[in-house]
C-alpha cells in the first residue's frame, strides 16, 4: 500500500512539473511520462526503504530542497532552449533523464515531509507548489536559469555550453551533498544523490562531445574553468 501511494503521489507531482501552470506539456505523450517516473530499481528501493535519522542533519534537508530546484532547472532550461536551438542533446537529456532525477528527489522530499517552496525553510508539510517552468525558490538557481537562458538562446554552441555549465554546477553541488549524506549515514539519500551525479557525468560528456564535434577543441573545459576548476574535469564516462 505504501509503495502504491508513493507511486501515485509521484505521478501527480511529475504531471505538475511537466505540465506546469499553463497546462501545456513539455513532453510529447504518455510514453515519455511513464518513462519519466520509472526510477532504477535500486533507487526506488532506497526511497521506499527505511528512513534515515535527519534530526541533526538540517543541511542535508536543505540539500534535498536545493537539488529539487537544480534538477528542475536542468529539465526546464534544456527544453526552453531546445525551442530556440534544436540541439537534440537538450531534448533527450530533459525528457529521458532530468524528469527521473527531479522525480527521485521529489519522492525523497515526500518521504521526509519537506516543504520545498520556501528554501531554506524545509519545515513540513511537503509541498512543491509553484516550482518549475523557470521559477525556483532557491535564489542562486533562479539567477542561474535567467543568466543561462539568455546565453543559450543565442546560438547552438552557446546552448551546448549552457548544458556544460549546468552539469558542472550539479556535480560540484552533489559532491558536497554526497559527503553530507555519508556523514549522516543516510544511505537512502546517498543512493539518490549518486544516481543524480552519475547522470550528470553522462550529460557532461554528451555536451562535451557535441562541442568537440563542432570544432570546439576544449569542449566543456572552459565552462568548468569559469566555475573555478583549475583544469578540465576528469569525470568518469558511464
Secondary structure, DSSP 8 states (H G I E B T S, - for coil): -HHHHHHHHHHHHHHHHHHTTTT--SSSSHHHHHHHT---HHHHHHHHS-----TT-HHHHHHHHHHHHHHHHHHHHHHHHHHHS--HHHHHHIIIIIHHHHHHHHHHHHHTT-B-SBTTB--SS-B-TT-BTTB-SSHHHHHHHHHHHHHHTT-HHHHHHHHHHHHHHHHHHHHHHHHHHHHTT-HHHHHHHHHHHHHHHHHHHHHHHHHHHTT-TTTTHHHHHHTT-SS-------
